Structures are given as structure tokens and as C-alpha cells.
Amino acid sequence: MKKYPVRISTKAIIIYNKHLLVIKHQQNSKEYFTLPGGGVNKNENLSTGLKRECMEELGAEIEIEDIVFVRDYIADNHEFAKQDPGFHQVEIMFLCKILNPNSLHKQTEPDKTQIGFEWLPLENIKNLPLYPKVLSMKIMKIYQNQLMKVYLGDVN
């Protein structure tokens, strides 16, 4: 099997007025949501990469706070193994403040499956298709100021 490098990705958890800012995707006529963010470029630090990704996908200006989760995603261990065999990504998720909540700019480089973005009410996120699935309850605990572990392991 061909070896692939581990991809480093940063993600933003942006909560404002009891809502979570997410990327809205459509693939195979199904809609789902993910946190904004993406791969860190060569010679780019984590915070610079996350600020760039939020601007590209949302037109959002952010202030980065603390790391709240680290997630391994090893595709071979999950439902998308056939689409991305050998893929391994480490995601570092930061709690972020949005600086322009009422005036998001035009996206400059949306993801290929991205059809927009939404503010999801926190009270409903456990019932919505937010990926990775484990995040809904974890984000609610952040909002409720409950302690939790940072490293999530290889989860989906």
C-alpha cells in the first residue's frame, strides 16, 4: 500500500448568540455541515492557516483562542475508507471569536462541495448532520463550560 503523509488541518469552533457557524455542503443530493477550516499550507503556522481558511470559506474574520480538540481521522477505519484509502488527517480545533458576525464577506475559495454557510442553533445541533458526528455533544459541553478531554483519538 502506498504511504501518504499525514495531513494537518485546523478547524474553527465559532459560537455567537447561541449559534454555531458551520459550512453547508451538498454531495450526492445530501446536505451536511462541517466546521470551517482546512489544510495548513507548507510554511504556514496553524493560526495563519485557520484565519486564511475562514476567510476563504466564510469571509469571516476571526480571533483564535484555545485549542479545544485534537482529532485523528484515519479513513481506513471509517465509513469513507473506499473513497480515501490510506488517508490520515490530524485536525486541531480551536475555539474562535468572530469579529464580523453581521457582515461576512464573500467567500474567495469555497470547498468544492460547499453550498454556503449557516448559523446552527446550539439547541438543535445534536439533531443535524454535523460531521464529525461526535462534535455535537462536545460543542454543547464547551458552550456549557464543562471540562473535557482535548485529544479525541481516531473518531468519526
C-alpha positions in Angstrom: 0.0 0.0 0.0 1.3 3.5 -0.9 2.2 5.6 2.1 0.6 9.0 2.4 1.8 11.9 4.5 -0.4 12.9 7.5 -2.3 16.0 6.6 -2.5 18.7 9.3 -5.8 20.6 9.3 -7.2 23.4 11.5 -10.9 23.9 12.3 -12.7 26.8 13.9 -15.5 26.4 16.5 -17.3 29.8 16.3 -20.2 30.3 18.7 -22.1 33.5 18.6 -25.6 34.3 20.1 -26.2 30.6 20.9 -25.4 29.6 17.4 -22.5 27.6 15.8 -21.1 28.9 12.4 -20.7 26.0 10.0 -20.0 25.2 6.4 -23.0 23.8 4.5 -22.2 21.1 2.0 -24.1 19.1 -0.6 -22.9 15.8 -2.0 -24.9 13.1 -3.8 -28.1 15.2 -3.1 -27.4 15.0 0.7 -26.8 18.1 2.8 -24.5 18.1 5.8 -22.4 20.5 7.9 -18.7 20.8 8.9 -16.6 23.2 10.9 -14.8 25.9 8.8 -11.2 25.3 8.3 -8.8 23.1 6.3 -5.3 22.0 5.5 -2.3 24.0 6.6 -0.1 25.0 3.7 3.7 24.5 3.7 5.5 27.1 5.8 2.2 28.3 7.3 1.6 28.2 11.0 -1.7 26.9 12.5 -3.3 30.2 13.3 -2.4 31.8 9.9 -3.8 28.8 8.1 -7.1 28.9 10.1 -7.6 32.6 9.6 -7.0 32.1 5.8 -9.4 29.2 5.7 -12.2 31.1 7.5 -11.7 34.0 5.1 -11.8 31.7 2.0 -14.8 29.6 3.1 -16.9 32.2 5.1 -15.5 35.6 4.6 -15.1 35.5 8.4 -12.5 37.5 10.3 -11.6 35.6 13.5 -9.6 35.8 16.7 -8.2 32.5 17.7 -8.4 31.4 21.3 -7.6 28.0 22.8 -7.2 24.5 21.3 -10.3 22.6 22.4 -10.0 19.3 20.5 -7.5 17.3 18.5 -8.9 14.6 16.2 -7.3 11.8 14.2 -9.1 10.8 11.2 -7.8 7.6 9.6 -10.1 6.9 6.7 -9.4 3.2 6.6 -11.1 2.8 10.0 -14.4 4.6 9.0 -17.2 4.6 6.5 -15.3 6.5 3.8 -12.5 4.0 3.5 -13.2 3.2 -0.1 -13.2 6.9 -1.1 -10.0 7.8 0.6 -7.9 4.7 1.3 -4.8 5.4 3.2 -5.8 9.0 4.1 -4.9 10.2 7.5 -5.6 13.7 8.8 -4.9 15.3 12.2 -7.4 18.1 12.9 -6.7 20.7 15.5 -9.9 22.5 16.6 -9.7 26.0 18.1 -12.4 28.0 19.9 -12.6 31.3 17.9 -14.3 34.6 18.2 -15.9 36.1 15.1 -15.0 39.7 14.5 -17.6 40.4 11.8 -20.7 38.3 12.7 -23.1 40.6 10.8 -21.0 41.3 7.8 -19.4 38.1 6.5 -17.6 38.8 3.3 -17.9 36.9 0.0 -16.1 33.6 0.1 -13.0 33.6 -2.0 -12.3 29.9 -2.2 -15.2 27.7 -1.0 -14.8 24.0 -0.8 -15.9 22.0 -3.9 -19.0 20.6 -2.1 -19.7 23.8 -0.2 -23.1 25.4 -1.0 -23.0 28.1 1.7 -22.7 28.5 5.4 -25.2 28.6 8.3 -25.6 29.6 11.9 -27.0 26.5 13.6 -28.9 26.9 16.8 -26.9 25.1 19.5 -30.1 23.7 21.0 -30.6 21.7 17.7 -27.1 20.6 16.6 -27.5 17.1 18.0 -30.3 16.5 15.5 -28.4 17.9 12.5 -25.9 16.2 10.2 -22.8 17.8 11.7 -19.5 16.0 10.9 -17.6 14.5 12.6 -20.7 13.2 14.4 -19.0 13.2 17.8 -18.8 17.0 17.7 -22.4 17.9 18.5 -22.2 16.8 22.2 -18.6 18.0 22.6 -19.5 21.5 21.4 -22.5 21.7 23.7 -20.2 20.9 26.6 -17.9 23.8 25.5 -20.9 26.1 25.5 -21.9 24.9 29.0 -18.3 25.4 30.3 -17.9 21.8 31.2 -14.4 20.3 31.2 -13.5 17.7 28.7 -10.5 16.0 27.1 -8.8 17.6 24.2 -7.5 14.6 22.3 -10.4 12.7 20.7 -8.5 9.9 19.1 -9.4 8.3 15.8 -13.1 9.1 15.7 -15.8 9.8 13.1 
